[in-house]
Amino acid sequence: MAESFPGHPRAAEASRPLHAHPPVDRLADMTEHAQKAGFETRAIHAGYEPDAMTGAVIPPIYATSTYKQDGVGGMRGGYEYSRSANPTRTALEGNLAALEEGERGFAFASGLAAEHTLLQALCVPGDHVVIPDDAYGGTYRLFAKVEQPWGLAHTPAPVSDVDAVRAAIRPGETKVVWLETPTNPLLNVGDIESIAALAHDSGALLVVDNTFASPYLQQPLTLGADVVVHSTTKYCGGHSDVVGGALVVKDLELADKIAFHQNSIGAVAGPFDSWLTLRGLKTLALRMERHSDNAEKVVEFLSAHPAVSQVIYPGLPEHPGHAVASKQMKRYGGMLSFRVKAGEAAALQVCERAQVFTLGESLGGVESLIEHPGRMTHASVAGTELEVPGDLVRLSVGIETAEDLVADLDQALHVG
Ligand SMILES: Cc1ncc(COP(=O)(O)O)c(C=O)c1O
């Protein structure tokens, strides 16, 4: 690809070295042409131009905490200190912004670090937030055990019920409606466009955790959301080798607030982690296609299995969120859950008998994972409104040979 590749957000400055750009302006001149480049092209090229001095096509890992100044305050490209900005992180942040069709991206040390930073930027004690009544357990714990004692109230509401979300809003007090879609682990689907409209009608912002879908399958900012959240640990990184988080926004005033809090709180992605995540993003489109293909085959198998009482996957026509998912997602992704007819003990046995599916937390990597949400990822919601059924098993379907995945589940489901 030529150095003047027009899909790059900084194409107009392509002849200048990476570090010659003030980090805060890195997407300001994103051309109309760049906006139109295809997803896969943006995934591979956006955020970085081959290095002006060496031609390196991949951004170096800038393992530096500080930068030489040419005279006091004479910063090269605005880089001053690596908590504030680091060129490897800048490349990742530009790439994420381009993939989500936003203006600015921010990379953090984890998904929860991104979430906490965002809440600190958007809310003050006394405010209120509507949260999903089915969400990642760690997100719920953050709201219940960290933000609430600080003074931020929350009300859980089902994401699939627009009227229930509307009813949970406290006009004047609710600053944020927080959506996960599809949700973790029950794969409920929220209508991003409708919920954005109702949040905006009451003066609240809509935040969408897009971790399960990834920017390849769903772009919430194009549907009216104000902020996209990712645990980049999952599909964005894609190889189970890095923990990270991200925020992407369109509004530049909001971006400035987040930038201030990102620097002030300091829970930033390091250069090594940024590099791994950026490498993962380059193949996101291919991976998501294969995750979706394999998940569909696993769903077909489980749906016909006598030991399974329910398969939960937004791609199934009988899934209550199927129509909305079909409207706002490109495909239905690699995550699915199912319930084991014989109950919790049998569900635990299935998890333990699986061999190709690795028993473990997390999701979105190339390898298939199996877990028991009630005892693992969602143990922190036991006894709350977000408690999950004991007979539930969650799968993160990887990109292995589909027949091997099906055969593994077949043997694991022969539980006594
Ligand atoms: C949907 C969702 N959001 C946020 C997070 C938190 O991300 P992290 O573990 O990177 O802090 C997770 C983690 O599992 C998740 O599944």
The ligand as a Tripos MOL2 file, in Angstrom:
@<TRIPOS>MOLECULE
LIG
   16    16     1     0     0
SMALL
NO_CHARGES

@<TRIPOS>ATOM
      1 C1        -19.1030   -7.1870   27.9760 C.3       1 LIG1
      2 C2        -17.9020   -6.8750   28.8000 C.ar      1 LIG1
      3 N1        -17.6280   -5.5990   29.1140 N.ar      1 LIG1
      4 C3        -16.5550   -5.2650   29.8660 C.ar      1 LIG1
      5 C4        -15.7040   -6.2320   30.3630 C.ar      1 LIG1
      6 C5        -14.5430   -5.8330   31.2380 C.3       1 LIG1
      7 O1        -13.3760   -5.8650   30.5250 O.3       1 LIG1
      8 P1        -11.9210   -6.2090   31.1470 P.3       1 LIG1
      9 O2        -11.9950   -7.6130   31.6600 O.co2     1 LIG1
     10 O3        -11.0110   -6.0230   29.9820 O.co2     1 LIG1
     11 O4        -11.6920   -5.2240   32.2480 O.co2     1 LIG1
     12 C6        -15.9420   -7.5770   30.0520 C.ar      1 LIG1
     13 C7        -15.0470   -8.6290   30.5590 C.2       1 LIG1
     14 O5        -15.3430   -9.8170   30.4940 O.2       1 LIG1
     15 C8        -17.0660   -7.9090   29.2580 C.ar      1 LIG1
     16 O6        -17.3610   -9.1810   28.9370 O.3       1 LIG1
@<TRIPOS>BOND
     1     1     2 1
     2     2     3 ar
     3     2    15 ar
     4     3     4 ar
     5     4     5 ar
     6     5     6 1
     7     5    12 ar
     8     6     7 1
     9     7     8 1
    10     8     9 2
    11     8    10 1
    12     8    11 1
    13    12    13 1
    14    12    15 ar
    15    13    14 2
    16    15    16 1
@<TRIPOS>SUBSTRUCTURE
     1 LIG1         1 GROUP 0 **** ****
